[in-house]
Amino acid sequence: MKKIDAHNHFWLYQKDRDAWITDDMQVIQRDFLTQDLYAVFLENNIDGTVAVQADQSEKETEFLLNLAKENDFIKGVVGWVDLKNENVEERLIHYSKEKKIKGFRHILQGENVEEYLANNDFLKGISLLGKYNFTYDILVYHYQLKFVIDFVKRFPYQRFIIDHLAKPDIKNRLIDDWRKEISAIAKHENVYCKISGMVTEADRKNWKPEDLKPYLDAVVESFGTDKILFGSDWPVCLVATPYKDWLNVLKDYFSNFSPEEKEKIFGGNAIGFYDLGM
């Protein structure tokens, strides 16, 4: 059984560029590179990762791609490309020649999501992804999720994945609207969900596994075990918990699931969704 962490980041920390890493996240205000994650993976018996963009530039995509070429444990890259650009297909053709680039992401949570997801240039860019077998990661907050439902309806054959359960407000125990909307999105066979980024949406200093359980219950009930992927969101998760503690929360939660289900959640679904070829 191959274990894949479907969501990690690498960066050479730059204070101005990485302004989203605020002072209350001081623990990650430094460089995080492959040797750091590889040591964590050895300790926790993880076989590979999908590296995900944290900056909106093709320079970021090239940075991650170069790391992937030098480190076999990086099995895939979710990069960034300007899907609104009139020359986007040329860029997709370019990246289609790089076997480790599996898909793209834009940090939608920082946008006017309703407006962005209705932009004709963006929609045209999304419509081209399937032609080159690229996935698309959707990063939004729970209160933006309602706009995603109509968006995914437009593209029934495009492989989408919701990052971090769409960041429900676990800290304040808000669940009803999020649960209804995540259930609606999960009905689309082409939409998957990463079980990641939860501890940073909880009370970072005082969270407990039982705080997360209602949200885990809802996403498993909605998506089933064929469309959920384990991810850590390392190193961002470190602002709330060590890697091992997050992994153990999920190991405990899924302990009574069948071996086949656990194999899918902790690796098989990531290999299939991102076409990792393992």
VEXVOTI-334415 format. One record per residue (C-alpha): x, y, z; residue number from 1; residue in three letters. Coordinates in nm, 4 decimals, decimal comma. Each point is the difference from the previous one (the first is absolute). Example, Ala and Ser with C-alpha at 12.3 -4.5 7.8 and 13.67 -1.06 7.14 Angstrom:
BEGIN
px_py_pz_nr_rest
1,2300_-0,4500_0,7800_1_ALA .
0,1370_0,3440_-0,0660_2_SER .
//
This chain:
BEGIN
px_py_pz_nr_rest
0,0000_0,0000_0,0000_1_MET .
0,1453_0,3336_-0,1093_2_LYS .
-0,0719_0,2882_0,2377_3_LYS .
-0,0346_0,3386_-0,1673_4_ILE .
-0,0358_0,3367_0,1687_5_ASP .
-0,2069_0,1878_-0,2591_6_ALA .
0,0746_0,3551_0,1162_7_HIS .
0,3341_0,1545_0,0919_8_ASN .
0,1832_0,3248_-0,0673_9_HIS .
0,3618_0,1073_-0,0392_10_PHE .
0,1382_0,3511_0,0046_11_TRP .
0,3001_0,2227_0,0421_12_LEU .
-0,1556_0,2453_0,2428_13_TYR .
-0,0316_0,3599_-0,1181_14_GLN .
-0,1714_0,2336_0,2464_15_LYS .
-0,1602_0,2272_-0,2607_16_ASP .
-0,1125_-0,2724_-0,2391_17_ARG .
-0,1192_-0,2276_0,2805_18_ASP .
-0,1885_0,2675_0,1951_19_ALA .
-0,2816_-0,2515_0,0612_20_TRP .
0,2335_-0,1650_0,2527_21_ILE .
-0,0855_0,2405_0,2796_22_THR .
0,1836_0,0396_0,3292_23_ASP .
-0,2374_-0,2372_0,1765_24_ASP .
0,1357_-0,2632_-0,2413_25_MET .
0,3605_0,0764_0,0907_26_GLN .
0,0942_-0,3677_0,0124_27_VAL .
-0,0217_-0,0149_-0,3821_28_ILE .
0,1722_0,3304_-0,0721_29_GLN .
0,3041_-0,1801_-0,1398_30_ARG .
0,1088_-0,2145_-0,2929_31_ASP .
-0,1604_-0,3423_-0,0418_32_PHE .
0,1673_-0,2245_-0,2541_33_LEU .
0,0080_-0,3610_-0,1066_34_THR .
0,2461_-0,1227_0,2630_35_GLN .
-0,2345_0,1269_0,2727_36_ASP .
-0,3012_-0,1920_-0,1294_37_LEU .
0,1989_-0,3093_-0,0928_38_TYR .
0,1093_-0,0367_0,3634_39_ALA .
-0,3645_0,0266_0,1104_40_VAL .
-0,1033_-0,2609_-0,2559_41_PHE .
0,2682_-0,2439_0,1154_42_LEU .
-0,1212_0,0350_0,3569_43_GLU .
-0,3643_-0,0575_-0,0976_44_ASN .
0,0355_-0,2586_-0,2783_45_ASN .
-0,1372_0,2224_-0,2774_46_ILE .
0,1127_-0,0932_-0,3516_47_ASP .
-0,0697_0,3123_-0,1994_48_GLY .
-0,1590_0,3407_-0,0296_49_THR .
-0,1872_0,2321_-0,2316_50_VAL .
0,1651_0,3429_0,0183_51_ALA .
-0,2513_0,2848_-0,0288_52_VAL .
0,0600_0,3616_-0,0986_53_GLN .
0,0025_0,2707_0,2659_54_ALA .
0,0801_0,2944_-0,2290_55_ASP .
-0,1840_0,1242_-0,3086_56_GLN .
0,2736_-0,0142_-0,2596_57_SER .
0,1468_-0,2303_-0,2591_58_GLU .
0,3290_0,0535_0,1816_59_LYS .
-0,1605_-0,1953_0,2849_60_GLU .
-0,1023_-0,2766_-0,2398_61_THR .
0,3569_-0,0262_-0,1306_62_GLU .
0,1356_0,0003_0,3576_63_PHE .
-0,2209_-0,2947_0,0963_64_LEU .
0,0693_-0,1808_-0,3254_65_LEU .
0,3756_0,0261_0,0548_66_ASN .
-0,0383_-0,1368_0,3531_67_LEU .
-0,2054_-0,2886_-0,1399_68_ALA .
0,2652_-0,0814_-0,2594_69_LYS .
0,2642_-0,0154_0,2729_70_GLU .
-0,2091_-0,1915_0,2560_71_ASN .
-0,1810_-0,3168_-0,0967_72_ASP .
-0,2246_0,0122_0,3082_73_PHE .
-0,1758_0,3003_-0,1583_74_ILE .
-0,2353_-0,2003_-0,2190_75_LYS .
-0,2007_0,2895_-0,1421_76_GLY .
-0,0228_0,3788_-0,0132_77_VAL .
-0,3072_0,2239_0,0101_78_VAL .
0,1342_0,3218_-0,1438_79_GLY .
-0,1334_0,3377_-0,1049_80_TRP .
-0,0716_0,1323_-0,3460_81_VAL .
-0,2024_0,3037_-0,1029_82_ASP .
-0,3215_-0,1601_-0,1192_83_LEU .
-0,1354_0,3428_-0,0972_84_LYS .
0,2818_0,0612_-0,2474_85_ASN .
-0,0949_-0,0108_-0,3668_86_GLU .
0,3119_-0,2116_-0,0616_87_ASN .
-0,0777_-0,2491_0,2750_88_VAL .
-0,0207_-0,2965_-0,2380_89_GLU .
0,3592_0,0577_-0,1049_90_GLU .
0,1025_-0,0214_0,3650_91_ARG .
-0,2061_-0,3146_0,0538_92_LEU .
0,1665_-0,1609_-0,3015_93_ILE .
0,3361_0,0971_0,1491_94_HIS .
-0,0803_-0,1523_0,3375_95_TYR .
-0,1564_-0,3106_-0,1506_96_SER .
0,3552_-0,1026_-0,0968_97_LYS .
0,0977_-0,0074_0,3691_98_GLU .
-0,1204_-0,3329_0,1353_99_LYS .
-0,0007_0,1034_0,3674_100_LYS .
-0,2324_0,2967_-0,0448_101_ILE .
-0,3430_-0,1436_0,0709_102_LYS .
-0,2194_0,3062_0,0338_103_GLY .
-0,0378_0,3617_0,1016_104_PHE .
-0,1419_0,2174_0,2751_105_ARG .
-0,0831_0,3626_0,0617_106_HIS .
-0,0391_0,1384_0,3531_107_ILE .
-0,3698_0,0664_-0,0487_108_LEU .
-0,0578_0,0641_0,3693_109_GLN .
0,1633_0,3405_-0,0486_110_GLY .
-0,2284_0,0986_-0,2891_111_GLU .
-0,3583_0,1116_-0,0465_112_ASN .
-0,0895_-0,3624_-0,0689_113_VAL .
-0,3448_0,0619_-0,1479_114_GLU .
0,1493_0,2393_-0,2540_115_GLU .
0,3124_-0,2044_-0,0676_116_TYR .
-0,1835_-0,3256_-0,0688_117_LEU .
-0,2272_0,1782_-0,2484_118_ALA .
0,2853_0,1649_-0,1918_119_ASN .
-0,0144_-0,1130_-0,3629_120_ASN .
0,3763_-0,0038_-0,0469_121_ASP .
0,0438_-0,2135_0,3123_122_PHE .
-0,2767_-0,2365_-0,1116_123_LEU .
0,1653_-0,0382_-0,3382_124_LYS .
0,3266_-0,0877_0,1729_125_GLY .
-0,1723_-0,2609_0,2159_126_ILE .
-0,1644_-0,1486_-0,3099_127_SER .
0,3449_-0,0719_-0,1470_128_LEU .
0,1422_-0,1906_0,2974_129_LEU .
-0,1579_-0,3352_-0,0820_130_GLY .
0,1455_0,0064_-0,3501_131_LYS .
0,3440_-0,0327_0,1585_132_TYR .
-0,1068_-0,2274_0,2887_133_ASN .
0,0474_0,2676_0,2673_134_PHE .
-0,1864_0,0112_0,3317_135_THR .
-0,1157_0,3120_0,1820_136_TYR .
0,0242_0,0626_0,3756_137_ASP .
-0,2735_0,2242_0,1425_138_ILE .
0,1117_0,2045_0,3009_139_LEU .
-0,2834_0,1929_0,1651_140_VAL .
-0,1384_0,0796_0,3436_141_TYR .
-0,3249_-0,1572_0,1178_142_HIS .
-0,1977_0,3199_-0,0639_143_TYR .
0,1170_0,0014_-0,3637_144_GLN .
-0,1017_-0,3597_-0,0620_145_LEU .
-0,3502_0,0849_-0,1241_146_LYS .
0,1523_0,1592_-0,3109_147_PHE .
0,1980_-0,3146_-0,0786_148_VAL .
-0,3109_-0,2160_-0,0464_149_ILE .
-0,1122_0,1663_-0,3242_150_ASP .
0,3596_0,0222_-0,1166_151_PHE .
0,0663_-0,3746_0,0144_152_VAL .
-0,3347_-0,0673_-0,1720_153_LYS .
0,1400_0,1719_-0,3097_154_ARG .
0,2834_-0,2521_-0,0347_155_PHE .
-0,1303_-0,3529_0,0651_156_PRO .
0,3102_-0,1663_-0,1477_157_TYR .
0,2670_0,2149_0,1640_158_GLN .
0,1721_-0,1553_0,3019_159_ARG .
-0,0394_0,2387_0,2944_160_PHE .
0,1108_-0,0346_0,3592_161_ILE .
-0,1059_0,2096_0,2984_162_ILE .
0,2998_0,0951_0,2138_163_ASP .
-0,0254_-0,0146_0,3804_164_HIS .
-0,3742_-0,0884_0,0031_165_LEU .
-0,0599_0,3604_-0,1155_166_ALA .
0,1295_0,1258_0,3347_167_LYS .
-0,3044_-0,0391_0,2265_168_PRO .
-0,0097_0,2195_0,3091_169_ASP .
0,0922_-0,2710_0,2464_170_ILE .
0,1153_0,2473_0,2639_171_LYS .
-0,3506_0,1443_0,0337_172_ASN .
-0,1708_-0,3341_-0,0667_173_ARG .
-0,1928_0,1280_-0,3007_174_LEU .
-0,1056_-0,2989_-0,2049_175_ILE .
-0,3569_0,0066_-0,1364_176_ASP .
0,0415_0,2102_-0,3161_177_ASP .
0,3398_-0,1504_-0,0768_178_TRP .
-0,1316_-0,3549_0,0397_179_ARG .
-0,2926_0,0674_-0,2336_180_LYS .
0,2225_0,1526_-0,2679_181_GLU .
0,2793_-0,2569_0,0243_182_ILE .
-0,2641_-0,2701_-0,0397_183_SER .
-0,1357_0,1689_-0,3137_184_ALA .
0,3456_0,0262_-0,1535_185_ILE .
0,0853_-0,3602_0,0855_186_ALA .
-0,2897_-0,1199_-0,2163_187_LYS .
0,2120_0,0866_-0,3043_188_HIS .
0,2009_-0,3112_-0,0845_189_GLU .
0,2944_0,2056_-0,1283_190_ASN .
0,0506_0,1902_0,3275_191_VAL .
0,2267_-0,1382_0,2731_192_TYR .
0,1007_0,1385_0,3404_193_CYS .
0,3250_0,0241_0,1947_194_LYS .
-0,0178_-0,0716_0,3705_195_ILE .
0,2619_0,2564_0,0897_196_SER .
0,0374_0,3434_0,1567_197_GLY .
-0,2477_-0,0713_0,2791_198_MET .
0,2090_0,0761_0,3057_199_VAL .
0,0771_0,3504_-0,1215_200_THR .
-0,3745_0,0717_-0,0289_201_GLU .
-0,0561_-0,1227_0,3564_202_ALA .
0,1193_0,1706_0,3163_203_ASP .
0,3684_-0,0300_-0,0837_204_ARG .
0,1230_-0,0038_0,3581_205_LYS .
-0,2773_-0,2032_0,1595_206_ASN .
-0,1485_-0,2286_-0,2670_207_TRP .
-0,0939_-0,3573_0,0826_208_LYS .
-0,0723_-0,2926_-0,2342_209_PRO .
-0,3668_0,0030_0,1006_210_GLU .
-0,0275_0,3570_-0,1355_211_ASP .
0,0777_-0,1358_-0,3459_212_LEU .
-0,2236_-0,3076_0,0077_213_LYS .
-0,3309_0,1584_-0,1174_214_PRO .
0,1773_0,1438_-0,3047_215_TYR .
0,1746_-0,3277_-0,0774_216_LEU .
-0,3327_-0,1818_0,0368_217_ASP .
-0,1662_0,2401_-0,2440_218_ALA .
0,2673_-0,0188_-0,2675_219_VAL .
0,0255_-0,3794_0,0159_220_VAL .
-0,3774_-0,0326_-0,0167_221_GLU .
-0,0149_0,2394_-0,2980_222_SER .
0,2950_-0,1160_-0,2089_223_PHE .
0,0375_-0,3617_0,1077_224_GLY .
0,3358_-0,1712_0,0255_225_THR .
0,0679_0,0081_-0,3753_226_ASP .
0,0269_0,3790_-0,0240_227_LYS .
0,1887_0,1151_0,3107_228_ILE .
0,3769_0,0438_0,0251_229_LEU .
0,2290_0,0347_0,3002_230_PHE .
0,2051_0,3196_0,0038_231_GLY .
0,1967_0,1768_0,2701_232_SER .
0,0368_0,3561_-0,1313_233_ASP .
0,3579_-0,0113_0,1325_234_TRP .
0,1631_0,2302_0,0974_235_PRO .
-0,3101_0,2155_0,0611_236_VAL .
-0,1355_-0,2654_0,2373_237_CYS .
0,2942_0,0700_0,2313_238_LEU .
-0,1671_0,3163_0,1279_239_VAL .
-0,2485_-0,2297_0,1749_240_ALA .
0,1580_-0,3436_0,0359_241_THR .
0,2987_-0,2216_-0,0784_242_PRO .
-0,0401_-0,2122_-0,3150_243_TYR .
-0,0181_-0,3255_0,1950_244_LYS .
-0,2885_0,1213_0,2176_245_ASP .
-0,2139_0,0896_-0,3014_246_TRP .
0,0777_-0,3314_-0,1662_247_LEU .
-0,0927_-0,1839_0,3192_248_ASN .
-0,3365_0,1797_0,0177_249_VAL .
-0,0884_-0,1402_-0,3412_250_LEU .
0,1441_-0,3442_0,0741_251_LYS .
-0,2200_-0,0162_0,3098_252_ASP .
-0,3076_0,1305_-0,1798_253_TYR .
0,0320_-0,2533_-0,2826_254_PHE .
0,1207_-0,2874_0,2211_255_SER .
-0,3239_-0,1980_-0,0375_256_ASN .
-0,0231_0,0415_-0,3774_257_PHE .
0,0966_-0,2948_-0,2178_258_SER .
0,3632_-0,0446_-0,1131_259_PRO .
-0,1129_0,0702_-0,3571_260_GLU .
-0,1664_0,3278_0,1018_261_GLU .
0,3040_0,1132_0,1975_262_LYS .
0,2266_-0,0833_-0,2921_263_GLU .
-0,2086_0,2256_-0,2249_264_LYS .
-0,0226_0,2905_0,2455_265_ILE .
0,3701_0,0018_0,0890_266_PHE .
0,1373_-0,0503_-0,3480_267_GLY .
-0,2037_-0,1733_-0,2667_268_GLY .
-0,2431_0,2848_-0,0635_269_ASN .
0,2855_0,2511_-0,0342_270_ALA .
0,1799_-0,2281_-0,2434_271_ILE .
-0,3171_-0,0308_-0,2071_272_GLY .
-0,1173_0,3601_0,0122_273_PHE .
0,3373_0,1519_-0,0825_274_TYR .
0,1075_-0,2823_-0,2321_275_ASP .
0,3230_-0,0521_0,1946_276_LEU .
0,0872_-0,3190_-0,1852_277_GLY .
0,0963_-0,2011_0,3075_278_MET .
//
